[in-house]
Amino acid sequence: MTYQGSGTKWTSIEDVFDERLGLVTSYVYPDDITKLARTKPNNVDPTPNELTLLRKLSQGRFKRAITSPTVMHYLAKKEGITNIRTLKILGEKPLVIAFRNSPENMKRLRLLEKLLEQQPACN
């Protein structure tokens, strides 16, 4: 992801880490991205969530972010932010939903599973 007018370009994933970029701290990134983030920590701006990442990116606090384009575009539309662009999709990963192990969340999990069983598969 980038913001419109950033002028950012890159040809390899290593190039992405040549400048400061945003990552979401709760995300599990692919090994190559995690390794680069560890080797170039001064070029990583860790953010606690997607909304913070979106706001920082749209304000030009960094030129690039590695995140879910779908989530970023959804939040940008919701927040009225119009200067966010997808540079390249690095890969597709399945959606993972995590719940704390509590009685309330187990009820929510069962409800979610029931609702998902009722929906046709998306491919």
PyRosetta script that sets phi, psi and omega in degrees:
from pyrosetta import init, pose_from_sequence

init()
pose = pose_from_sequence("MTYQGSGTKWTSIEDVFDERLGLVTSYVYPDDITKLARTKPNNVDPTPNELTLLRKLSQGRFKRAITSPTVMHYLAKKEGITNIRTLKILGEKPLVIAFRNSPENMKRLRLLEKLLEQQPACN")
pose.set_psi(1, 151.9)
pose.set_omega(1, 174.2)
pose.set_phi(2, -151.9)
pose.set_psi(2, 173.0)
pose.set_omega(2, 174.6)
pose.set_phi(3, -103.7)
pose.set_psi(3, 149.8)
pose.set_omega(3, -177.0)
pose.set_phi(4, -60.4)
pose.set_psi(4, 131.8)
pose.set_omega(4, 179.1)
pose.set_phi(5, 89.1)
pose.set_psi(5, 4.7)
pose.set_omega(5, -178.1)
pose.set_phi(6, -71.7)
pose.set_psi(6, -25.0)
pose.set_omega(6, -178.9)
pose.set_phi(7, 70.8)
pose.set_psi(7, 13.2)
pose.set_omega(7, -176.9)
pose.set_phi(8, -76.8)
pose.set_psi(8, 137.1)
pose.set_omega(8, 176.3)
pose.set_phi(9, -140.3)
pose.set_psi(9, 154.1)
pose.set_omega(9, 177.4)
pose.set_phi(10, -160.4)
pose.set_psi(10, 156.8)
pose.set_omega(10, -179.9)
pose.set_phi(11, -119.4)
pose.set_psi(11, -22.2)
pose.set_omega(11, 178.1)
pose.set_phi(12, -136.2)
pose.set_psi(12, 162.3)
pose.set_omega(12, -179.4)
pose.set_phi(13, -62.4)
pose.set_psi(13, -29.9)
pose.set_omega(13, 176.9)
pose.set_phi(14, -62.9)
pose.set_psi(14, -36.6)
pose.set_omega(14, 178.6)
pose.set_phi(15, -61.2)
pose.set_psi(15, -32.4)
pose.set_omega(15, -177.9)
pose.set_phi(16, -60.9)
pose.set_psi(16, -32.7)
pose.set_omega(16, -177.3)
pose.set_phi(17, -89.1)
pose.set_psi(17, 6.2)
pose.set_omega(17, 177.3)
pose.set_phi(18, -74.0)
pose.set_psi(18, -21.5)
pose.set_omega(18, 176.9)
pose.set_phi(19, -124.7)
pose.set_psi(19, 165.4)
pose.set_omega(19, 179.0)
pose.set_phi(20, -61.3)
pose.set_psi(20, 136.3)
pose.set_omega(20, 177.3)
pose.set_phi(21, -141.5)
pose.set_psi(21, 160.0)
pose.set_omega(21, -178.2)
pose.set_phi(22, -98.9)
pose.set_psi(22, 139.8)
pose.set_omega(22, 174.2)
pose.set_phi(23, -133.1)
pose.set_psi(23, 149.8)
pose.set_omega(23, 176.7)
pose.set_phi(24, -90.8)
pose.set_psi(24, 124.0)
pose.set_omega(24, -173.3)
pose.set_phi(25, -65.1)
pose.set_psi(25, -26.5)
pose.set_omega(25, -178.7)
pose.set_phi(26, -86.5)
pose.set_psi(26, -6.7)
pose.set_omega(26, 178.8)
pose.set_phi(27, -77.6)
pose.set_psi(27, 148.9)
pose.set_omega(27, 170.2)
pose.set_phi(28, -103.2)
pose.set_psi(28, 107.7)
pose.set_omega(28, -177.6)
pose.set_phi(29, -89.3)
pose.set_psi(29, 158.1)
pose.set_omega(29, 175.2)
pose.set_phi(30, -57.1)
pose.set_psi(30, 156.1)
pose.set_omega(30, -175.3)
pose.set_phi(31, -54.1)
pose.set_psi(31, -42.0)
pose.set_omega(31, -177.6)
pose.set_phi(32, -64.8)
pose.set_psi(32, -37.1)
pose.set_omega(32, 178.4)
pose.set_phi(33, -71.3)
pose.set_psi(33, -43.2)
pose.set_omega(33, 178.1)
pose.set_phi(34, -59.9)
pose.set_psi(34, -43.2)
pose.set_omega(34, -179.9)
pose.set_phi(35, -63.3)
pose.set_psi(35, -45.6)
pose.set_omega(35, 178.8)
pose.set_phi(36, -63.7)
pose.set_psi(36, -38.3)
pose.set_omega(36, 178.4)
pose.set_phi(37, -63.4)
pose.set_psi(37, -36.8)
pose.set_omega(37, 178.7)
pose.set_phi(38, -73.1)
pose.set_psi(38, -34.3)
pose.set_omega(38, -178.4)
pose.set_phi(39, -81.4)
pose.set_psi(39, -19.4)
pose.set_omega(39, 179.2)
pose.set_phi(40, -129.2)
pose.set_psi(40, 57.8)
pose.set_omega(40, -175.4)
pose.set_phi(41, -62.7)
pose.set_psi(41, -26.4)
pose.set_omega(41, 179.5)
pose.set_phi(42, -71.5)
pose.set_psi(42, -13.8)
pose.set_omega(42, 178.8)
pose.set_phi(43, -100.5)
pose.set_psi(43, 7.4)
pose.set_omega(43, -178.6)
pose.set_phi(44, -113.0)
pose.set_psi(44, 129.7)
pose.set_omega(44, 174.0)
pose.set_phi(45, -107.7)
pose.set_psi(45, 98.8)
pose.set_omega(45, -179.2)
pose.set_phi(46, -74.1)
pose.set_psi(46, 131.9)
pose.set_omega(46, 178.8)
pose.set_phi(47, -121.8)
pose.set_psi(47, 148.0)
pose.set_omega(47, -175.1)
pose.set_phi(48, -74.7)
pose.set_psi(48, -21.9)
pose.set_omega(48, -176.5)
pose.set_phi(49, -159.7)
pose.set_psi(49, 172.1)
pose.set_omega(49, -177.3)
pose.set_phi(50, -64.2)
pose.set_psi(50, -38.6)
pose.set_omega(50, -177.4)
pose.set_phi(51, -65.0)
pose.set_psi(51, -42.5)
pose.set_omega(51, 176.5)
pose.set_phi(52, -63.3)
pose.set_psi(52, -42.4)
pose.set_omega(52, 178.2)
pose.set_phi(53, -59.5)
pose.set_psi(53, -47.3)
pose.set_omega(53, 179.2)
pose.set_phi(54, -58.3)
pose.set_psi(54, -47.9)
pose.set_omega(54, -177.4)
pose.set_phi(55, -64.2)
pose.set_psi(55, -44.1)
pose.set_omega(55, 178.9)
pose.set_phi(56, -64.1)
pose.set_psi(56, -43.0)
pose.set_omega(56, -180.0)
pose.set_phi(57, -64.0)
pose.set_psi(57, -45.7)
pose.set_omega(57, -177.3)
pose.set_phi(58, -66.7)
pose.set_psi(58, -24.5)
pose.set_omega(58, 178.9)
pose.set_phi(59, -89.5)
pose.set_psi(59, -1.6)
pose.set_omega(59, 178.3)
pose.set_phi(60, 80.3)
pose.set_psi(60, 19.1)
pose.set_omega(60, 178.6)
pose.set_phi(61, -66.8)
pose.set_psi(61, -26.0)
pose.set_omega(61, 168.7)
pose.set_phi(62, -149.6)
pose.set_psi(62, 159.3)
pose.set_omega(62, -174.8)
pose.set_phi(63, -90.1)
pose.set_psi(63, -20.0)
pose.set_omega(63, -173.7)
pose.set_phi(64, -136.1)
pose.set_psi(64, 154.2)
pose.set_omega(64, 173.8)
pose.set_phi(65, -146.6)
pose.set_psi(65, 144.7)
pose.set_omega(65, 174.8)
pose.set_phi(66, -108.4)
pose.set_psi(66, 114.1)
pose.set_omega(66, -172.6)
pose.set_phi(67, -162.8)
pose.set_psi(67, -175.6)
pose.set_omega(67, 176.9)
pose.set_phi(68, -81.7)
pose.set_psi(68, 116.0)
pose.set_omega(68, 177.8)
pose.set_phi(69, -60.3)
pose.set_psi(69, -36.1)
pose.set_omega(69, -179.1)
pose.set_phi(70, -61.5)
pose.set_psi(70, -47.6)
pose.set_omega(70, -179.9)
pose.set_phi(71, -65.7)
pose.set_psi(71, -44.0)
pose.set_omega(71, -178.3)
pose.set_phi(72, -63.0)
pose.set_psi(72, -43.7)
pose.set_omega(72, 179.9)
pose.set_phi(73, -67.8)
pose.set_psi(73, -36.4)
pose.set_omega(73, 176.4)
pose.set_phi(74, -61.7)
pose.set_psi(74, -50.3)
pose.set_omega(74, -179.4)
pose.set_phi(75, -64.9)
pose.set_psi(75, -39.0)
pose.set_omega(75, 179.3)
pose.set_phi(76, -60.7)
pose.set_psi(76, -44.1)
pose.set_omega(76, 178.9)
pose.set_phi(77, -63.2)
pose.set_psi(77, -44.7)
pose.set_omega(77, -179.8)
pose.set_phi(78, -62.9)
pose.set_psi(78, -36.8)
pose.set_omega(78, -177.9)
pose.set_phi(79, -90.2)
pose.set_psi(79, -3.8)
pose.set_omega(79, -179.5)
pose.set_phi(80, 74.0)
pose.set_psi(80, 26.1)
pose.set_omega(80, 179.2)
pose.set_phi(81, -95.3)
pose.set_psi(81, 123.6)
pose.set_omega(81, -172.5)
pose.set_phi(82, -114.9)
pose.set_psi(82, 3.8)
pose.set_omega(82, -174.8)
pose.set_phi(83, -105.6)
pose.set_psi(83, 21.7)
pose.set_omega(83, -179.4)
pose.set_phi(84, -98.1)
pose.set_psi(84, 134.7)
pose.set_omega(84, 179.7)
pose.set_phi(85, -132.6)
pose.set_psi(85, 147.7)
pose.set_omega(85, 173.2)
pose.set_phi(86, -87.6)
pose.set_psi(86, 124.3)
pose.set_omega(86, 177.0)
pose.set_phi(87, -81.6)
pose.set_psi(87, -50.3)
pose.set_omega(87, -177.4)
pose.set_phi(88, -162.6)
pose.set_psi(88, 143.2)
pose.set_omega(88, 174.4)
pose.set_phi(89, -91.9)
pose.set_psi(89, 118.7)
pose.set_omega(89, -175.7)
pose.set_phi(90, -79.7)
pose.set_psi(90, -23.7)
pose.set_omega(90, -179.6)
pose.set_phi(91, 171.2)
pose.set_psi(91, 170.7)
pose.set_omega(91, 178.7)
pose.set_phi(92, -112.9)
pose.set_psi(92, 133.4)
pose.set_omega(92, 177.5)
pose.set_phi(93, -126.9)
pose.set_psi(93, 148.3)
pose.set_omega(93, 177.3)
pose.set_phi(94, -69.4)
pose.set_psi(94, 151.5)
pose.set_omega(94, 177.3)
pose.set_phi(95, -70.5)
pose.set_psi(95, 134.7)
pose.set_omega(95, 176.9)
pose.set_phi(96, -120.3)
pose.set_psi(96, 128.4)
pose.set_omega(96, 177.0)
pose.set_phi(97, -115.7)
pose.set_psi(97, 126.6)
pose.set_omega(97, -178.7)
pose.set_phi(98, -112.9)
pose.set_psi(98, 139.0)
pose.set_omega(98, 175.9)
pose.set_phi(99, -124.7)
pose.set_psi(99, 140.6)
pose.set_omega(99, 169.7)
pose.set_phi(100, -66.2)
pose.set_psi(100, 147.0)
pose.set_omega(100, -179.0)
pose.set_phi(101, -80.2)
pose.set_psi(101, 87.3)
pose.set_omega(101, 177.4)
pose.set_phi(102, -136.4)
pose.set_psi(102, 157.5)
pose.set_omega(102, 179.8)
pose.set_phi(103, -56.8)
pose.set_psi(103, -40.6)
pose.set_omega(103, -179.6)
pose.set_phi(104, -64.0)
pose.set_psi(104, -43.5)
pose.set_omega(104, -179.0)
pose.set_phi(105, -71.3)
pose.set_psi(105, -29.5)
pose.set_omega(105, 176.5)
pose.set_phi(106, -66.2)
pose.set_psi(106, -35.3)
pose.set_omega(106, 174.5)
pose.set_phi(107, -63.7)
pose.set_psi(107, -43.7)
pose.set_omega(107, 179.0)
pose.set_phi(108, -63.4)
pose.set_psi(108, -40.6)
pose.set_omega(108, 179.3)
pose.set_phi(109, -62.5)
pose.set_psi(109, -45.6)
pose.set_omega(109, 178.5)
pose.set_phi(110, -61.4)
pose.set_psi(110, -41.1)
pose.set_omega(110, 177.7)
pose.set_phi(111, -63.1)
pose.set_psi(111, -45.8)
pose.set_omega(111, 178.9)
pose.set_phi(112, -60.6)
pose.set_psi(112, -45.1)
pose.set_omega(112, 178.5)
pose.set_phi(113, -59.9)
pose.set_psi(113, -41.8)
pose.set_omega(113, 178.7)
pose.set_phi(114, -62.9)
pose.set_psi(114, -44.2)
pose.set_omega(114, 179.7)
pose.set_phi(115, -65.4)
pose.set_psi(115, -40.1)
pose.set_omega(115, 179.5)
pose.set_phi(116, -66.7)
pose.set_psi(116, -33.9)
pose.set_omega(116, 177.8)
pose.set_phi(117, -64.8)
pose.set_psi(117, -28.3)
pose.set_omega(117, -177.6)
pose.set_phi(118, -81.6)
pose.set_psi(118, -15.5)
pose.set_omega(118, -176.7)
pose.set_phi(119, -93.2)
pose.set_psi(119, 143.7)
pose.set_omega(119, 174.8)
pose.set_phi(120, -68.0)
pose.set_psi(120, 149.8)
pose.set_omega(120, 179.1)
pose.set_phi(121, -65.2)
pose.set_psi(121, 142.8)
pose.set_omega(121, 177.0)
pose.set_phi(122, -105.2)
pose.set_psi(122, 120.9)
pose.set_omega(122, 176.5)
pose.set_phi(123, -136.5)
pose.dump_pdb("model.pdb")
